[in-house]
Amino acid sequence: MNDPASPASTARPAGPSSPAVADRLATLHYTVDDSAHIVVDGAACRDCGPHPCLNFCPARCFTPDGRGGIDYYYVGCVECGTCLLLCDRKAVSWRYPRGGFGISYRF
């Protein structure tokens, strides 16, 4: 007999799985601006050991550059501002893209 308080008995019933994040990101439309709306201060970034930005960006716009810093790809940004809020080194400058540019969500 299953214990009613056990995790197995309190788990949600199996149903249709939600699409993976990558699948959802693939449905987004971007109008790319020549001017980046994210700028990273490379010196401040290199002084940061753990690079939390590599983990908290939902669109994975930040990647290690192999020299102790990061590379960023503003084109795939979902404009959530998480990088600005969570970079404790203040190495990220972020603003919304100019009018008419950036992401368009389709629901």
FIKOLZA-1660 file (N, C-alpha, C; in steps of 0.1 Angstrom, whole numbers, plus 5000, padded with zeros to 4 digits):
% residues 107
   i   px   py   pz ch aa at
   1 5008 4988 5000  A  M  N
   1 5000 5000 5000  A  M CA
   1 5009 5012 5000  A  M  C
   2 5005 5022 4992  A  N  N
   2 5013 5035 4991  A  N CA
   2 5010 5044 5002  A  N  C
   3 5020 5050 5007  A  D  N
   3 5019 5060 5018  A  D CA
   3 5013 5073 5011  A  D  C
   4 5002 5078 5016  A  P  N
   4 4996 5090 5009  A  P CA
   4 5005 5102 5010  A  P  C
   5 5014 5103 5019  A  A  N
   5 5023 5114 5020  A  A CA
   5 5036 5113 5011  A  A  C
   6 5038 5101 5005  A  S  N
   6 5050 5099 4998  A  S CA
   6 5049 5107 4985  A  S  C
   7 5061 5111 4980  A  P  N
   7 5061 5119 4967  A  P CA
   7 5055 5112 4956  A  P  C
   8 5056 5099 4955  A  A  N
   8 5050 5092 4944  A  A CA
   8 5035 5093 4943  A  A  C
   9 5029 5094 4955  A  S  N
   9 5014 5094 4955  A  S CA
   9 5009 5109 4954  A  S  C
  10 5018 5119 4956  A  T  N
  10 5014 5133 4954  A  T CA
  10 5018 5139 4941  A  T  C
  11 5025 5131 4933  A  A  N
  11 5029 5136 4920  A  A CA
  11 5017 5138 4911  A  A  C
  12 5018 5148 4902  A  R  N
  12 5007 5151 4893  A  R CA
  12 5006 5140 4883  A  R  C
  13 4994 5137 4879  A  P  N
  13 4992 5126 4869  A  P CA
  13 4999 5129 4856  A  P  C
  14 5003 5118 4849  A  A  N
  14 5009 5120 4836  A  A CA
  14 4999 5126 4827  A  A  C
  15 5004 5135 4819  A  G  N
  15 4995 5141 4808  A  G CA
  15 5004 5146 4797  A  G  C
  16 4998 5153 4788  A  P  N
  16 5007 5158 4777  A  P CA
  16 5018 5166 4782  A  P  C
  17 5030 5164 4778  A  S  N
  17 5042 5171 4783  A  S CA
  17 5042 5185 4776  A  S  C
  18 5047 5195 4783  A  S  N
  18 5048 5208 4777  A  S CA
  18 5061 5208 4768  A  S  C
  19 5060 5216 4758  A  P  N
  19 5072 5217 4749  A  P CA
  19 5085 5221 4756  A  P  C
  20 5096 5216 4752  A  A  N
  20 5108 5220 4758  A  A CA
  20 5111 5235 4755  A  A  C
  21 5119 5241 4764  A  V  N
  21 5122 5255 4763  A  V CA
  21 5128 5258 4749  A  V  C
  22 5137 5250 4744  A  A  N
  22 5142 5253 4730  A  A CA
  22 5131 5253 4720  A  A  C
  23 5122 5244 4721  A  D  N
  23 5111 5244 4711  A  D CA
  23 5102 5256 4712  A  D  C
  24 5100 5261 4724  A  R  N
  24 5092 5274 4726  A  R CA
  24 5100 5286 4721  A  R  C
  25 5113 5286 4724  A  L  N
  25 5121 5297 4719  A  L CA
  25 5122 5298 4703  A  L  C
  26 5121 5286 4697  A  A  N
  26 5121 5285 4683  A  A CA
  26 5109 5292 4676  A  A  C
  27 5098 5294 4684  A  T  N
  27 5086 5300 4678  A  T CA
  27 5086 5315 4679  A  T  C
  28 5096 5321 4685  A  L  N
  28 5096 5335 4687  A  L CA
  28 5102 5342 4674  A  L  C
  29 5097 5354 4672  A  H  N
  29 5101 5362 4660  A  H CA
  29 5110 5374 4665  A  H  C
  30 5121 5376 4659  A  Y  N
  30 5129 5387 4662  A  Y CA
  30 5131 5397 4650  A  Y  C
  31 5131 5410 4653  A  T  N
  31 5134 5420 4643  A  T CA
  31 5148 5425 4649  A  T  C
  32 5158 5422 4642  A  V  N
  32 5172 5425 4647  A  V CA
  32 5176 5439 4644  A  V  C
  33 5181 5446 4655  A  D  N
  33 5186 5459 4654  A  D CA
  33 5201 5458 4652  A  D  C
  34 5207 5467 4645  A  D  N
  34 5222 5468 4644  A  D CA
  34 5228 5472 4657  A  D  C
  35 5221 5478 4665  A  S  N
  35 5226 5483 4678  A  S CA
  35 5222 5473 4689  A  S  C
  36 5232 5468 4696  A  A  N
  36 5230 5458 4707  A  A CA
  36 5223 5465 4719  A  A  C
  37 5213 5458 4725  A  H  N
  37 5206 5464 4736  A  H CA
  37 5212 5458 4749  A  H  C
  38 5222 5449 4748  A  I  N
  38 5229 5443 4759  A  I CA
  38 5244 5446 4756  A  I  C
  39 5251 5451 4766  A  V  N
  39 5265 5454 4765  A  V CA
  39 5272 5448 4778  A  V  C
  40 5283 5441 4776  A  V  N
  40 5289 5435 4788  A  V CA
  40 5303 5441 4790  A  V  C
  41 5306 5446 4802  A  D  N
  41 5319 5451 4805  A  D CA
  41 5328 5440 4807  A  D  C
  42 5337 5437 4797  A  G  N
  42 5346 5426 4797  A  G CA
  42 5355 5425 4809  A  G  C
  43 5360 5436 4814  A  A  N
  43 5369 5436 4825  A  A CA
  43 5362 5432 4838  A  A  C
  44 5351 5437 4841  A  A  N
  44 5343 5434 4852  A  A CA
  44 5338 5419 4851  A  A  C
  45 5335 5415 4840  A  C  N
  45 5331 5401 4838  A  C CA
  45 5342 5391 4840  A  C  C
  46 5354 5394 4836  A  R  N
  46 5366 5385 4838  A  R CA
  46 5369 5384 4852  A  R  C
  47 5366 5394 4860  A  D  N
  47 5369 5393 4875  A  D CA
  47 5359 5385 4882  A  D  C
  48 5348 5381 4876  A  C  N
  48 5338 5373 4882  A  C CA
  48 5342 5358 4880  A  C  C
  49 5342 5351 4891  A  G  N
  49 5346 5337 4890  A  G CA
  49 5335 5328 4885  A  G  C
  50 5323 5328 4891  A  P  N
  50 5313 5318 4888  A  P CA
  50 5305 5320 4875  A  P  C
  51 5305 5332 4870  A  H  N
  51 5297 5336 4859  A  H CA
  51 5283 5331 4860  A  H  C
  52 5275 5335 4869  A  P  N
  52 5261 5330 4870  A  P CA
  52 5252 5333 4858  A  P  C
  53 5256 5343 4850  A  C  N
  53 5248 5346 4838  A  C CA
  53 5248 5334 4829  A  C  C
  54 5257 5325 4830  A  L  N
  54 5257 5313 4821  A  L CA
  54 5245 5304 4824  A  L  C
  55 5240 5306 4836  A  N  N
  55 5229 5297 4841  A  N CA
  55 5216 5304 4842  A  N  C
  56 5215 5317 4844  A  F  N
  56 5202 5323 4846  A  F CA
  56 5195 5329 4834  A  F  C
  57 5202 5330 4823  A  C  N
  57 5196 5335 4811  A  C CA
  57 5187 5324 4804  A  C  C
  58 5174 5326 4804  A  P  N
  58 5165 5316 4798  A  P CA
  58 5168 5313 4783  A  P  C
  59 5173 5323 4776  A  A  N
  59 5175 5321 4762  A  A CA
  59 5190 5317 4759  A  A  C
  60 5198 5315 4769  A  R  N
  60 5212 5311 4768  A  R CA
  60 5220 5320 4759  A  R  C
  61 5218 5333 4761  A  C  N
  61 5225 5343 4753  A  C CA
  61 5239 5345 4757  A  C  C
  62 5244 5339 4769  A  F  N
  62 5257 5341 4774  A  F CA
  62 5264 5327 4773  A  F  C
  63 5277 5328 4768  A  T  N
  63 5285 5315 4767  A  T CA
  63 5299 5319 4771  A  T  C
  64 5307 5309 4777  A  P  N
  64 5321 5312 4780  A  P CA
  64 5329 5315 4768  A  P  C
  65 5338 5324 4769  A  D  N
  65 5346 5328 4758  A  D CA
  65 5360 5321 4757  A  D  C
  66 5363 5313 4767  A  G  N
  66 5376 5306 4768  A  G CA
  66 5387 5314 4773  A  G  C
  67 5385 5327 4776  A  R  N
  67 5395 5336 4781  A  R CA
  67 5392 5341 4795  A  R  C
  68 5382 5334 4802  A  G  N
  68 5378 5339 4815  A  G CA
  68 5366 5348 4815  A  G  C
  69 5361 5352 4804  A  G  N
  69 5350 5360 4803  A  G CA
  69 5338 5353 4796  A  G  C
  70 5329 5361 4791  A  I  N
  70 5318 5355 4784  A  I CA
  70 5316 5362 4771  A  I  C
  71 5309 5355 4761  A  D  N
  71 5304 5361 4749  A  D CA
  71 5289 5362 4751  A  D  C
  72 5283 5372 4745  A  Y  N
  72 5268 5373 4745  A  Y CA
  72 5263 5375 4732  A  Y  C
  73 5251 5370 4730  A  Y  N
  73 5244 5371 4717  A  Y CA
  73 5231 5377 4719  A  Y  C
  74 5230 5390 4717  A  Y  N
  74 5218 5398 4720  A  Y CA
  74 5206 5395 4711  A  Y  C
  75 5209 5389 4699  A  V  N
  75 5198 5387 4689  A  V CA
  75 5187 5377 4695  A  V  C
  76 5191 5367 4703  A  G  N
  76 5182 5357 4708  A  G CA
  76 5176 5361 4721  A  G  C
  77 5178 5373 4726  A  C  N
  77 5174 5377 4739  A  C CA
  77 5158 5378 4740  A  C  C
  78 5152 5373 4751  A  V  N
  78 5138 5374 4752  A  V CA
  78 5134 5386 4760  A  V  C
  79 5143 5395 4763  A  E  N
  79 5141 5408 4769  A  E CA
  79 5134 5407 4783  A  E  C
  80 5139 5398 4791  A  C  N
  80 5133 5396 4804  A  C CA
  80 5141 5405 4815  A  C  C
  81 5153 5409 4812  A  G  N
  81 5161 5417 4821  A  G CA
  81 5168 5409 4832  A  G  C
  82 5167 5396 4832  A  T  N
  82 5173 5388 4843  A  T CA
  82 5188 5391 4844  A  T  C
  83 5195 5392 4833  A  C  N
  83 5210 5394 4833  A  C CA
  83 5213 5407 4840  A  C  C
  84 5205 5418 4838  A  L  N
  84 5207 5430 4845  A  L CA
  84 5205 5429 4860  A  L  C
  85 5195 5423 4863  A  L  N
  85 5191 5421 4877  A  L CA
  85 5200 5412 4885  A  L  C
  86 5205 5402 4880  A  L  N
  86 5213 5392 4887  A  L CA
  86 5228 5393 4886  A  L  C
  87 5233 5401 4877  A  C  N
  87 5248 5402 4876  A  C CA
  87 5252 5411 4888  A  C  C
  88 5258 5405 4898  A  D  N
  88 5262 5412 4910  A  D CA
  88 5275 5420 4908  A  D  C
  89 5281 5419 4896  A  R  N
  89 5293 5427 4893  A  R CA
  89 5289 5439 4885  A  R  C
  90 5276 5440 4882  A  K  N
  90 5271 5451 4874  A  K CA
  90 5279 5452 4860  A  K  C
  91 5282 5441 4855  A  A  N
  91 5290 5440 4842  A  A CA
  91 5280 5441 4830  A  A  C
  92 5267 5440 4833  A  V  N
  92 5258 5440 4822  A  V CA
  92 5250 5453 4821  A  V  C
  93 5250 5459 4810  A  S  N
  93 5242 5471 4807  A  S CA
  93 5231 5466 4798  A  S  C
  94 5218 5469 4801  A  W  N
  94 5207 5463 4794  A  W CA
  94 5196 5474 4793  A  W  C
  95 5190 5474 4781  A  R  N
  95 5179 5483 4779  A  R CA
  95 5170 5476 4769  A  R  C
  96 5158 5481 4768  A  Y  N
  96 5149 5475 4757  A  Y CA
  96 5154 5480 4744  A  Y  C
  97 5153 5471 4733  A  P  N
  97 5156 5476 4720  A  P CA
  97 5148 5487 4715  A  P  C
  98 5153 5495 4705  A  R  N
  98 5146 5506 4700  A  R CA
  98 5132 5501 4695  A  R  C
  99 5123 5510 4694  A  G  N
  99 5110 5507 4689  A  G CA
  99 5110 5500 4676  A  G  C
 100 5102 5490 4675  A  G  N
 100 5101 5482 4662  A  G CA
 100 5111 5471 4661  A  G  C
 101 5120 5470 4671  A  F  N
 101 5131 5460 4671  A  F CA
 101 5129 5451 4683  A  F  C
 102 5135 5439 4682  A  G  N
 102 5135 5430 4694  A  G CA
 102 5126 5419 4691  A  G  C
 103 5121 5413 4702  A  I  N
 103 5113 5401 4701  A  I CA
 103 5098 5404 4699  A  I  C
 104 5091 5395 4692  A  S  N
 104 5077 5395 4691  A  S CA
 104 5072 5382 4695  A  S  C
 105 5063 5382 4706  A  Y  N
 105 5058 5369 4711  A  Y CA
 105 5046 5365 4703  A  Y  C
 106 5045 5352 4700  A  R  N
 106 5033 5347 4693  A  R CA
 106 5027 5337 4702  A  R  C
 107 5014 5339 4706  A  F  N
 107 5007 5330 4715  A  F CA
 107 4997 5322 4707  A  F  C
% end
